[in-house]
Amino acid sequence: MEATKTTVLCFCSVLFFLTDVSCELVHVRSLVYFGTEGRPLLLSVDAKFPLEEAEIQGTWSHTKLNGARTTLVSFNKESEIMNMMYLKHLHFRHPNASLLIVKLNKDDEGYYHLSLNIEFYNQRGLIIKEERTIYVTVDEPVSTPVIEKKPSYAVIEDKANVTWTCSVEKGTRVVFQWLRDNAALTPSKRYHFIQDNSTLLISPVRKEDKGTYRCAASNPVSEIRKSRGVELNVYYGPYNLEVNSGQGLRTGEVFTINPGELVYFECQADSNPPNSYVWISKSRNATQIITEGPRLEVLSYKLAQTEEYMCRAFNNVTKKQDEAQFTLVVASLGTGKEKYTHDGKSVSPLAVIAVCSSFIIGFMLLFLLRTICHPKRVLMSIYNRPFSSQKRAHLSGHEDAKEDFGIYEFVSIPGKMESTQASCKSLARFESIQDMHTTIYDVIRHVPESPSTSLLK
């Protein structure tokens, strides 16, 4: 056992002289302590050697931030001598030389210095000196911060500044942070943080500065605490003025609508407070106010072919205004663009009228043709003529064809005139190149001459 201790001491001595690094025989758990006012604090010390094998002697001293130094306690292995000024305020703990501060106050803040001399029993005459310094802060917990805005009323952009202040009733070494809509703010050209961040100056105020502001406060012994939210209302605008319509056809700033169509136009702009709107008609270098409000209703049948309009938005608080001009053209789109809603379905009147008209005209033409010009009825009318009108004197095979000259089509009539069928057969033999669609004129031209005519010749 004694050989082991001797080996450790020799190794530490050699290491110290060769590397300028000493073996740690005394260990403190932290070199900085954040103490809370009114609560106890233990400056803990751990010995890295067997205390029963060595003689120790040391002191604890306190150096305030102003530089004043006081010895708190002197001790050895068997006893300690406490400074009478701190008998109720400090407790010394054997055997590892830890020091307990019973109840922290602001005067306890500063540097605590431990000086320790160690002499091992088997190494008489060899005294090892160990020193440690611990820094102690004493803070009061932070209370809920309070936020204030000046001026308290809404402000106009680019014309006003806003000053925010954050304060706490209790707390030391407080760290402040500012948030807008729960997002942390950082310094910029318009955002200025002063007085340890407890004050925020916005100069000048802009539209994007509107929102809910909070301040957060914390210190080494407190978690972050946030204030209630305070709204910043900024008057601005109008911005991004535009005119829209869900009807007609738009090309740039030109709206085209069908004749007789009822059209609505909406004028919108980003503004606080909301804008007042005026609709103006422009014609022949003259202007005329039509109506007021964000919506315009136009009856196209009351307009000329082309009309010029303008929407003017005005903010009564910022005294700013903006204008948007557009052209309205009345012309037939021809694409069914104009639609009216009825029972949730879109119907095109022009399409309905065109389809119905075409259907009626086509039906009438078809009926007329079937009634007047049906080829079967024409043949039947010829076939049913009186026999006397058929039995006329024939000088040639062409005189009686004048009345029946025209374009005809053969239709087979079962059971009628076997001679007719015979004629057709004879004609087919006469000219085999004729097809089934031979004209009446060709038939008459090839009819054989009657016997009486041949006799006369």
Secondary structure, DSSP 8 states (H G I E B T S, - for coil): -HHHHHHHHHHHHHHHHHHS----SEEES-SEEEEETTS-EEE-EEESS-GGGEEEEEEEEEE-TTS-EEEEEEEESS-EEE-GGGTTTEEEETTTTEEEESS--GGG-EEEEEEEEEEETTSTT-EEEEEEEEEEEEE------EEEEES-S-EETTT--EEEEEE-SS-SS-EEEEEETTEE----SSEEEETTTTEEEESS--GGG-EEEEEEEEETTEEEEE---EEE-EEEEEEEEEEE-SSSEEETTEEEE-TT-EEEEEEEEEEES--EEEEEEEETTEEEEEEESSEEEEEGGGS-SEEEEEEEEE-TTT--EEEEEEEEEE----SS---EEETTEEE-HHHHHHHHHHHHHHHHHHHHHHHH--HHHHHHHHHTS-HHHH----SSSSGGGSTT-S-------TTS-HHHHHHHHHHHHH-TT--S---HHHHHHT----HHHHHH-
